[in-house]
């Protein structure tokens, strides 16, 4: 369960990073 939670959190962080990168190149 912890691994699944961590993976979901990691994916969320990556998504945020991509959005910020696209917004401020």
PQR file with spaces between the fields and no chain letter, atoms N, CA, C, O and H, PARSE charges and radii, in Angstrom:
ATOM       1  N    UNK     1       0.836   -1.199    0.000 -0.4000 1.5000
ATOM       2  CA   UNK     1       0.000    0.000    0.000 -0.0000 2.0000
ATOM       3  C    UNK     1       0.879    1.262    0.000  0.5500 1.7000
ATOM       4  O    UNK     1       0.591    2.242   -0.686 -0.5500 1.4000
ATOM       5  N    UNK     2       1.942    1.204    0.778 -0.4000 1.5000
ATOM       6  CA   UNK     2       2.814    2.377    0.839 -0.0000 2.0000
ATOM       7  C    UNK     2       3.464    2.635   -0.518  0.5500 1.7000
ATOM       8  O    UNK     2       3.587    3.782   -0.949 -0.5500 1.4000
ATOM       9  H    UNK     2       2.177    0.408    1.336  0.4000 1.0000
ATOM      10  N    UNK     3       3.878    1.558   -1.189 -0.4000 1.5000
ATOM      11  CA   UNK     3       4.526    1.716   -2.487 -0.0000 2.0000
ATOM      12  C    UNK     3       3.568    2.365   -3.478  0.5500 1.7000
ATOM      13  O    UNK     3       3.954    3.261   -4.229 -0.5500 1.4000
ATOM      14  H    UNK     3       3.778    0.627   -0.839  0.4000 1.0000
ATOM      15  N    UNK     4       2.315    1.907   -3.477 -0.4000 1.5000
ATOM      16  CA   UNK     4       1.325    2.485   -4.395 -0.0000 2.0000
ATOM      17  C    UNK     4       1.130    3.972   -4.102  0.5500 1.7000
ATOM      18  O    UNK     4       1.060    4.795   -5.015 -0.5500 1.4000
ATOM      19  H    UNK     4       2.002    1.180   -2.867  0.4000 1.0000
ATOM      20  N    UNK     5       1.043    4.301   -2.804 -0.4000 1.5000
ATOM      21  CA   UNK     5       0.848    5.698   -2.418 -0.0000 2.0000
ATOM      22  C    UNK     5       2.045    6.538   -2.874  0.5500 1.7000
ATOM      23  O    UNK     5       1.874    7.640   -3.397 -0.5500 1.4000
ATOM      24  H    UNK     5       1.100    3.632   -2.062  0.4000 1.0000
ATOM      25  N    UNK     6       3.239    6.017   -2.674 -0.4000 1.5000
ATOM      26  CA   UNK     6       4.449    6.760   -3.052 -0.0000 2.0000
ATOM      27  C    UNK     6       4.497    6.967   -4.558  0.5500 1.7000
ATOM      28  O    UNK     6       4.844    8.045   -5.041 -0.5500 1.4000
ATOM      29  H    UNK     6       3.378    5.122   -2.249  0.4000 1.0000
ATOM      30  N    UNK     7       4.138    5.899   -5.305 -0.4000 1.5000
ATOM      31  CA   UNK     7       4.178    6.023   -6.763 -0.0000 2.0000
ATOM      32  C    UNK     7       3.169    7.066   -7.230  0.5500 1.7000
ATOM      33  O    UNK     7       3.463    7.855   -8.128 -0.5500 1.4000
ATOM      34  H    UNK     7       3.856    5.024   -4.913  0.4000 1.0000
ATOM      35  N    UNK     8       1.993    7.075   -6.633 -0.4000 1.5000
ATOM      36  CA   UNK     8       0.975    8.056   -7.018 -0.0000 2.0000
ATOM      37  C    UNK     8       1.474    9.469   -6.715  0.5500 1.7000
ATOM      38  O    UNK     8       1.306   10.385   -7.520 -0.5500 1.4000
ATOM      39  H    UNK     8       1.754    6.434   -5.903  0.4000 1.0000
ATOM      40  N    UNK     9       2.093    9.631   -5.533 -0.4000 1.5000
ATOM      41  CA   UNK     9       2.616   10.942   -5.142 -0.0000 2.0000
ATOM      42  C    UNK     9       3.715   11.379   -6.112  0.5500 1.7000
ATOM      43  O    UNK     9       3.770   12.539   -6.522 -0.5500 1.4000
ATOM      44  H    UNK     9       2.230    8.887   -4.879  0.4000 1.0000
ATOM      45  N    UNK    10       4.589   10.434   -6.474 -0.4000 1.5000
ATOM      46  CA   UNK    10       5.674   10.754   -7.393 -0.0000 2.0000
ATOM      47  C    UNK    10       5.105   11.209   -8.733  0.5500 1.7000
ATOM      48  O    UNK    10       5.576   12.191   -9.308 -0.5500 1.4000
ATOM      49  H    UNK    10       4.544    9.492   -6.141  0.4000 1.0000
ATOM      50  N    UNK    11       4.091   10.498   -9.233 -0.4000 1.5000
ATOM      51  CA   UNK    11       3.487   10.872  -10.515 -0.0000 2.0000
ATOM      52  C    UNK    11       2.875   12.262  -10.436  0.5500 1.7000
ATOM      53  O    UNK    11       2.964   13.036  -11.389 -0.5500 1.4000
ATOM      54  H    UNK    11       3.708    9.701   -8.766  0.4000 1.0000
ATOM      55  N    UNK    12       2.252   12.585   -9.301 -0.4000 1.5000
ATOM      56  CA   UNK    12       1.652   13.903   -9.136 -0.0000 2.0000
ATOM      57  C    UNK    12       2.728   14.980   -9.184  0.5500 1.7000
ATOM      58  O    UNK    12       2.546   16.017   -9.822 -0.5500 1.4000
ATOM      59  H    UNK    12       2.179   11.957   -8.527  0.4000 1.0000
ATOM      60  N    UNK    13       3.837   14.737   -8.516 -0.4000 1.5000
ATOM      61  CA   UNK    13       4.930   15.712   -8.494 -0.0000 2.0000
ATOM      62  C    UNK    13       5.481   15.913   -9.902  0.5500 1.7000
ATOM      63  O    UNK    13       5.746   17.042  -10.315 -0.5500 1.4000
ATOM      64  H    UNK    13       3.985   13.895   -7.999  0.4000 1.0000
ATOM      65  N    UNK    14       5.652   14.820  -10.635 -0.4000 1.5000
ATOM      66  CA   UNK    14       6.168   14.916  -12.004 -0.0000 2.0000
ATOM      67  C    UNK    14       5.208   15.735  -12.858  0.5500 1.7000
ATOM      68  O    UNK    14       5.633   16.580  -13.645 -0.5500 1.4000
ATOM      69  H    UNK    14       5.438   13.903  -10.300  0.4000 1.0000
ATOM      70  N    UNK    15       3.907   15.480  -12.696 -0.4000 1.5000
ATOM      71  CA   UNK    15       2.917   16.224  -13.479 -0.0000 2.0000
ATOM      72  C    UNK    15       3.011   17.717  -13.176  0.5500 1.7000
ATOM      73  O    UNK    15       2.963   18.542  -14.088 -0.5500 1.4000
ATOM      74  H    UNK    15       3.562   14.794  -12.056  0.4000 1.0000
ATOM      75  N    UNK    16       3.145   18.067  -11.889 -0.4000 1.5000
ATOM      76  CA   UNK    16       3.265   19.476  -11.510 -0.0000 2.0000
ATOM      77  C    UNK    16       4.524   20.095  -12.118  0.5500 1.7000
ATOM      78  O    UNK    16       4.500   21.225  -12.605 -0.5500 1.4000
ATOM      79  H    UNK    16       3.183   17.397  -11.147  0.4000 1.0000
ATOM      80  N    UNK    17       5.623   19.336  -12.082 -0.4000 1.5000
ATOM      81  CA   UNK    17       6.886   19.853  -12.626 -0.0000 2.0000
ATOM      82  C    UNK    17       6.747   20.121  -14.119  0.5500 1.7000
ATOM      83  O    UNK    17       7.217   21.142  -14.622 -0.5500 1.4000
ATOM      84  H    UNK    17       5.642   18.418  -11.687  0.4000 1.0000
ATOM      85  N    UNK    18       6.101   19.200  -14.819 -0.4000 1.5000
ATOM      86  CA   UNK    18       5.917   19.373  -16.270 -0.0000 2.0000
ATOM      87  C    UNK    18       5.053   20.600  -16.543  0.5500 1.7000
ATOM      88  O    UNK    18       5.340   21.369  -17.460 -0.5500 1.4000
ATOM      89  H    UNK    18       5.719   18.371  -14.411  0.4000 1.0000
ATOM      90  N    UNK    19       4.007   20.786  -15.758 -0.4000 1.5000
ATOM      91  CA   UNK    19       3.125   21.937  -15.970 -0.0000 2.0000
ATOM      92  C    UNK    19       3.880   23.239  -15.734  0.5500 1.7000
ATOM      93  O    UNK    19       3.746   24.189  -16.505 -0.5500 1.4000
ATOM      94  H    UNK    19       3.774   20.161  -15.013  0.4000 1.0000
ATOM      95  N    UNK    20       4.673   23.279  -14.665 -0.4000 1.5000
ATOM      96  CA   UNK    20       5.448   24.485  -14.379 -0.0000 2.0000
ATOM      97  C    UNK    20       6.473   24.738  -15.489  0.5500 1.7000
ATOM      98  O    UNK    20       6.689   25.879  -15.898 -0.5500 1.4000
ATOM      99  H    UNK    20       4.781   22.507  -14.038  0.4000 1.0000
ATOM     100  N    UNK    21       7.101   23.656  -15.971 -0.4000 1.5000
ATOM     101  CA   UNK    21       8.115   23.803  -17.015 -0.0000 2.0000
ATOM     102  C    UNK    21       7.484   24.344  -18.295  0.5500 1.7000
ATOM     103  O    UNK    21       8.063   25.186  -18.982 -0.5500 1.4000
ATOM     104  H    UNK    21       6.926   22.730  -15.638  0.4000 1.0000
ATOM     105  N    UNK    22       6.278   23.841  -18.604 -0.4000 1.5000
ATOM     106  CA   UNK    22       5.599   24.298  -19.827 -0.0000 2.0000
ATOM     107  C    UNK    22       5.119   25.740  -19.656  0.5500 1.7000
ATOM     108  O    UNK    22       5.070   26.503  -20.620 -0.5500 1.4000
ATOM     109  H    UNK    22       5.808   23.158  -18.045  0.4000 1.0000
ATOM     110  N    UNK    23       4.773   26.100  -18.444 -0.4000 1.5000
ATOM     111  CA   UNK    23       4.249   27.442  -18.208 -0.0000 2.0000
ATOM     112  C    UNK    23       5.372   28.471  -18.204  0.5500 1.7000
ATOM     113  O    UNK    23       5.228   29.570  -18.739 -0.5500 1.4000
ATOM     114  H    UNK    23       4.812   25.480  -17.660  0.4000 1.0000
ATOM     115  N    UNK    24       6.494   28.096  -17.589 -0.4000 1.5000
ATOM     116  CA   UNK    24       7.634   29.020  -17.535 -0.0000 2.0000
ATOM     117  C    UNK    24       8.863   28.358  -18.165  0.5500 1.7000
ATOM     118  O    UNK    24       9.677   27.755  -17.465 -0.5500 1.4000
ATOM     119  H    UNK    24       6.611   27.203  -17.154  0.4000 1.0000
ATOM     120  N    UNK    25       8.989   28.472  -19.470 -0.4000 1.5000
ATOM     121  CA   UNK    25      10.136   27.838  -20.166 -0.0000 2.0000
ATOM     122  C    UNK    25      11.444   28.608  -19.942  0.5500 1.7000
ATOM     123  O    UNK    25      12.490   28.211  -20.454 -0.5500 1.4000
ATOM     124  H    UNK    25       8.328   28.962  -20.038  0.4000 1.0000
